[in-house]
Amino acid sequence: MENIVIGIEGLVGAGKTSICRELIKEIPNTILLNGGNLYRAIVYSMIQNGSKLEELKKQGHKLDIKEMMDLFKIQIKIENNETIIYINNKKVDEDAIQSKEASLAVSTIGGSADNKNLFNFAKNLIDNLKENHNVIVSGRSVMKIYPECNYHFFIVADLEERVKRKCTQYNNTETANEIKENIIKRDSLQKEAGFYEYSPITVEIDVTNCNSVLESTKKVLGELKLPELI
């Protein structure tokens, strides 16, 4: 049977990455391509090397994200059925690129930068991975990157639930109000950039009332019509 591609997007803090990591355990012969981490690593590298967020935003479409990826020697490797990011041959600290500052920077820059070459790179990577594996693609603009997706899910949860989950992620190092303000700001930037648009095949999955990642994952699995899951 031909391998498939599943796109997973979602609201900030809805838990799409955790769901993706459970899905690769449930769907045989599957690799997770975490596009969000790749983009974060690129923007994180630019900021760590002295670029100012407002200056980057002003550059708009002159800022070629793939060019930045090459400049900072960012690579993707596969470990334990998941793509891992390396910067200059050193594995990326995921906590650093998942920080509030890095996440806000990605939301700010992502909609105005030139993503064309990065998207082409991602499409070729998905095609290559699909030759031998099912592929789950997590990130933004998945349907623009890979219109041939077999499934596309958009994970949602209400604001208060997303705040609670982010508080847990950040180990309560920030107040709920600070996190809430950050989520609202990122939501606004994501919508403005067109990252919250649905395609004709998009299925919305509301996980507000799910009590665990496993419960959220089961809602996604219930929408998949795969023989190996029946």
Salt bridges, closest charged atoms under 4 A:
GLU2 OE2 - LYS130 NZ 3.29
GLU9 OE2 - HIS152 NE2 2.81
GLU22 OE2 - LYS25 NZ 3.19
ASP70 OD1 - LYS66 NZ 2.84
GLU79 OE1 - LYS91 NZ 2.98
GLU82 OE2 - ARG21 NH2 2.68
GLU94 OE2 - ARG21 NH2 3.06
ASP127 OD2 - LYS123 NZ 3.31
GLU148 OE2 - LYS123 NZ 3.61
GLU160 OE2 - LYS180 NZ 2.97
GLU161 OE1 - LYS164 NZ 3.27
GLU161 OE2 - ARG165 NE 2.83
GLU174 OE1 - LYS100 NZ 3.40
ASP187 OD2 - ARG162 NH2 2.98
